[in-house]
């Protein structure tokens, strides 16, 4: 299916959606304005935007070994909102720090042909999971969605970048950080030669990506992965198409063969941390699609990956990382075996089947039979 998607995307996706490259006439990450040149067109699946099928077309260095430690919660009364400065909304931290901190982002792209219906539900459900299941305080969770009235809390490119910086700012040993994104994802030919094994950068799409550009994996890595100090743990949960290596982490877990694979840049560029741990659970491999569906959450639309993740942990809170992957796949399989996958959008794109498998990647290898903790 992936090969077919790639072939179709080159012929018709941009024409069907009347979209040119979101990054056209913008410098690629890591390039100065003086050297900027128009970016190649993104890789788009089929006749949909390559972020989630609208149901959801969501659109050799030596690496430091990593080990896990227990993270405890220390709840304070910190305000984690945004204040408006001369350069726009800026995330702030009060003097009272919390050991757990989360940034949740859901993008619906309202009134667009590629609008998504489940991303707001994804954010709401993830927030409840963090509070009820992992002892995050409500004040430690920062949210960007199109439901927010404050312009500083809309999921624009600028606000997402500022919120990512806020997430890791002043982090200290023992901190547990979470980044959650539900929305479209796109692929582009790599901006730096030798940076990707498959020759493509992955990206997430802000609400204004057509005008302001996407956020590529290189940029995400430099903002929330590279700065992580020893003793700090970051988890990223990314529910978007083409999201397998969207954090550019150098190791990927091969579930079928129960081993870690080195997927670092061929150039040897270091993509790890400063001693901390970064772990990412993505909706699907880089060349595949993720789904927006009502099949897993009653009649409410939601991301298949987000819902399978939450359902798995609600069923059995003490899952290991490997067991979590297995359980998420079972949730999808159970939906496929039922009669609930007969929505028109699903039958057109997936032949009435959800065909996505989550991807686990990390800044360093670790024992996947450790308990999953946030």
C-alpha positions in Angstrom: 0.0 0.0 0.0 2.8 2.4 0.9 4.3 2.1 -2.7 0.9 2.8 -4.2 0.4 5.8 -1.9 3.7 7.3 -2.9 2.9 6.9 -6.6 -0.5 8.5 -6.4 0.7 11.3 -4.2 3.1 12.6 -6.8 0.3 12.8 -9.4 -2.8 14.1 -7.8 -2.7 15.1 -4.1 -1.7 18.7 -4.4 -4.1 19.3 -7.3 -7.0 17.6 -5.5 -6.5 19.7 -2.3 -5.4 22.8 -4.2 -2.4 23.0 -2.0 1.1 23.9 -3.0 4.1 23.1 -0.8 3.5 24.6 2.6 7.2 25.4 2.8 7.4 27.1 -0.6 9.6 30.2 -0.5 10.6 29.4 3.1 14.1 28.4 4.2 14.4 24.8 5.2 15.3 24.1 8.9 19.0 24.8 9.4 19.2 27.2 6.4 19.7 30.9 6.6 17.5 33.2 4.6 20.3 34.1 2.3 20.7 30.4 1.2 17.0 29.6 1.2 15.4 28.0 -1.9 11.9 26.8 -2.4 11.3 23.4 -0.8 10.3 20.4 -2.9 6.7 19.5 -2.8 5.7 17.3 0.2 4.8 13.7 -0.2 1.1 13.4 0.1 -1.0 10.2 0.3 -3.6 9.5 -2.4 -6.3 12.1 -2.8 -6.0 13.3 0.8 -3.7 15.5 2.7 -0.9 13.5 4.1 -1.6 14.1 7.7 -4.3 11.6 8.6 -6.7 10.1 6.3 -9.6 12.3 6.9 -11.1 9.9 8.8 -7.8 10.8 9.4 -5.4 11.5 6.6 -3.3 12.9 9.4 -1.3 14.0 7.1 27.0 5.4 13.0 27.6 7.6 16.2 28.1 6.1 19.6 25.0 6.7 21.5 24.9 7.0 25.3 23.1 4.0 26.9 20.0 4.9 28.8 18.4 3.5 31.8 15.1 4.2 33.5 14.4 5.6 36.9 11.2 6.2 38.9 9.7 9.7 38.6 7.7 11.1 41.4 5.2 13.9 41.2 5.6 17.1 43.0 2.5 19.3 42.6 2.7 23.0 43.0 0.5 26.0 42.1 2.5 27.1 39.0 0.7 29.0 36.2 1.7 27.4 33.0 -0.2 29.7 30.7 1.2 32.1 28.0 1.9 35.8 28.5 2.1 38.2 25.6 5.4 39.9 25.2 6.8 42.2 22.4 7.5 39.1 20.2 4.1 37.5 20.8 2.9 34.8 23.3 5.7 33.4 25.4 5.4 30.4 27.8 6.4 31.2 31.3 7.3 29.2 34.4 6.6 30.6 37.9 9.1 30.0 40.8 7.1 26.9 41.8 8.3 24.0 39.6 6.5 20.8 39.0 8.2 17.5 38.3 5.7 16.6 35.7 4.8 18.8 32.7 2.8 18.2 29.5 2.2 20.0 26.2 -0.9 18.7 24.4 -1.6 20.0 20.9 -4.6 19.1 18.7 -5.1 20.7 15.2 -8.5 20.4 13.4 -7.8 22.6 10.3 -11.4 23.9 10.5 -13.2 24.8 7.4 -10.5 23.2 5.2 -11.0 20.3 2.8 -8.6 18.4 5.0 -10.4 19.1 8.3 -10.0 16.6 11.1 -12.9 15.7 13.4 -11.2 13.8 16.2 -8.2 15.9 17.4 -10.0 17.9 20.0 -11.4 14.7 21.5 -7.8 13.3 21.5 -6.5 16.2 23.5 -9.4 16.0 26.0 -9.0 12.3 26.5 -5.2 12.5 26.8 -5.6 15.2 29.5 -7.9 13.0 31.5 -5.5 10.1 31.2 -2.6 12.2 32.5 -4.5 13.6 35.5 -6.3 10.4 36.5 -3.7 7.8 35.5 -0.3 9.4 35.9 -0.8 12.1 38.6 -0.3 15.2 36.4 -1.9 18.2 37.9 -4.2 20.3 35.7 -1.9 23.3 36.1 1.0 21.4 34.7 -0.7 20.7 31.4 -0.5 23.3 28.6 -3.0 22.9 25.7 -3.1 24.4 22.2 -6.3 23.8 20.1 -8.7 25.7 17.9 -11.2 25.7 20.7 -9.1 28.1 22.6 -10.3 31.8 22.4 -6.9 33.2 23.3 -4.8 33.6 20.1 -1.8 32.7 22.1 -3.3 29.2 22.7 -4.1 28.4 19.0 -2.0 25.7 17.4 -0.1 28.1 15.1 3.5 27.3 14.0 4.8 30.1 16.3 2.8 29.0 19.3 3.7 25.3 18.9 7.4 26.2 18.7 7.2 28.4 21.8 5.3 25.7 23.7 7.9 23.1 22.8 10.6 25.4 24.2 8.5 25.9 27.3 8.2 22.1 27.8 11.9 21.6 28.2 12.8 25.0 29.7 14.6 24.7 33.1 14.0 21.0 33.3 16.0 19.2 36.0 16.8 15.6 37.1 13.7 13.7 38.0 11.4 15.6 35.6 9.0 13.8 33.4 7.9 15.7 30.3 5.2 14.8 27.7 4.6 16.1 24.2 1.3 15.0 22.5 0.4 16.0 19.0 -2.8 15.0 17.1 -3.1 16.3 13.6 -1.7 16.1 10.0 1.8 15.0 9.2 3.8 15.4 5.9 7.0 14.1 4.3 9.6 16.2 2.4 12.8 15.3 0.7 15.5 15.8 3.3 16.7 19.3 3.9 20.2 18.1 4.8 22.0 15.5 2.6 22.7 12.3 4.5 20.4 13.2 7.4 17.7 10.5 6.8 18.0 6.8 6.0 15.0 7.0 3.6 15.9 10.5 2.2 12.8 12.2 3.7 12.2 14.6 6.6 9.0 14.0 8.5 7.0 16.9 9.9 3.9 18.0 11.8 1.4 20.5 10.4 0.3 23.6 12.5 -3.0 25.1 11.7 -1.3 27.8 9.6 1.2 25.4 7.8 0.1 26.4 4.3 1.1 30.0 5.0 3.8 29.6 7.7 5.2 26.2 6.9 5.4 22.8 8.7 7.6 21.9 11.7 10.2 19.4 10.5 11.8 16.6 12.5 15.2 18.3 12.6 13.6 21.3 14.4 11.6 19.2 16.8 14.8 17.2 17.7 16.9 20.4 18.3 14.2 21.9 20.5 13.0 19.1 22.8 15.5 16.2 22.4 19.0 17.7 22.2 18.7 19.9 25.3 17.6 17.0 27.7 20.0 16.8 30.6 20.8 13.6 32.5 17.9 12.6 34.8 15.2 14.1 32.6 12.7 11.9 30.7 10.7 13.0 27.7 7.8 11.0 26.2 6.3 12.1 22.9 2.9 10.6 21.6 2.4 11.6 18.0 -0.9 10.7 16.3 -0.2 11.7 12.7 0.7 10.2 9.3 4.3 9.6 8.5 5.3 10.0 12.1 7.6 7.0 12.8 10.8 9.1 13.1 9.3 12.6 13.5 11.6 13.2 16.5 14.6 12.0 14.6 15.6 9.6 17.4 18.5 7.3 16.6 17.0 4.0 17.7 13.8 2.2 16.7 12.4 -0.9 18.3 11.7 -3.9 16.0 8.7 -5.6 17.8 8.7 -8.7 15.6 12.3 -9.5 16.2 12.5 -8.0 19.7 15.5 -5.9 19.1 16.6 -2.3 18.7 17.7 -1.0 15.3 20.1 1.8 14.7 18.2 4.3 12.5 20.5 7.3 13.0 21.6 9.6 10.2 23.9 8.0 7.5 26.0 11.2 7.9 26.8 10.3 11.6 25.2 13.5 12.9 24.4 13.1 16.6 20.6 13.1 17.3 20.6 12.1 20.9 20.3 14.0 24.2 22.7 15.5 26.7 22.2 12.5 28.9 18.4 12.5 29.3 16.0 10.0 27.8 13.7 10.7 24.9 11.0 8.1 23.9 8.5 8.5 21.2 5.3 6.5 20.4 4.2 7.3 16.9 1.0 6.3 15.1 2.6 4.5 12.1 5.9 4.1 10.2 7.2 7.0 8.1 5.7 5.8 4.8 2.3 5.0 6.2 -1.0 6.7 7.2 -2.9 7.1 10.5 -6.6 7.1 10.8 -9.3 9.4 12.3 -12.3 7.2 13.1 -15.4 6.7 15.3 -14.8 3.0 15.4 -12.9 3.0 18.7 -14.6 5.6 20.8 -18.4 5.0 20.4 -19.7 7.6 18.0 -17.1 10.2 18.7 -14.3 10.8 16.3 -10.8 10.3 17.5 -7.4 9.3 16.4 -7.0 5.5 16.2 -3.6 5.6 17.7 -4.6 7.9 20.6 -7.6 5.9 21.5 -5.8 2.5 21.3 -3.1 4.0 23.6 -5.6 5.3 26.2 -7.8 2.2 26.1 -4.8 -0.1 26.6 -3.6 1.8 29.7 -7.1 2.1 31.1 -7.5 -1.7 30.8 -4.1 -2.5 32.4 -2.2 0.5 33.9 0.9 -1.6 34.7 1.8 -2.5 31.1 5.5 -2.7 30.0 6.5 -0.8 26.8 6.4 -4.0 24.8 3.1 -5.0 26.2 1.7 -1.6 25.5 2.6 -1.9 21.8 1.0 -5.4 21.7 -2.1 -4.1 23.5 -2.5 -1.2 21.1 -2.3 -3.6 18.1 -5.0 -5.8 19.8 -7.3 -2.8 20.2 -7.1 -2.2 16.4 -7.5 -5.9 15.6 -10.6 -6.1 17.8 -12.1 -3.2 15.9 -11.2 -4.8 12.6 -12.9 -8.1 13.6 -16.1 -6.3 14.6 -18.7 -4.7 12.4 -17.9 -1.2 13.5 -15.5 -0.4 10.7 -18.0 0.3 8.0 -17.8 4.1 7.8 -17.7 5.4 4.2 -14.3 7.0 4.7 -12.7 3.9 6.1 -13.9 1.7 3.3 -12.5 4.0 0.7 -9.0 4.2 2.1 -8.4 1.1 4.2 -10.8 -1.4 2.6 -12.8 -1.3 5.9 -9.6 -2.1 7.9 -7.4 0.0 10.1 -4.0 -0.9 8.9 -1.6 1.0 11.2 1.0 -0.2 13.7 2.5 2.1 16.4 6.3 2.8 16.3 8.5 3.0 19.3 11.7 5.0 19.0 14.2 6.3 21.5 17.4 8.4 22.1 19.1 5.2 23.5 18.3 1.5 23.8 16.5 0.4 26.9 14.7 -2.7 28.3 11.2 -2.6 26.7 10.0 -4.9 29.5 10.2 -2.1 31.9 6.9 -0.7 33.1 5.5 2.2 31.0 5.5 5.3 33.2 4.9 9.0 32.6 
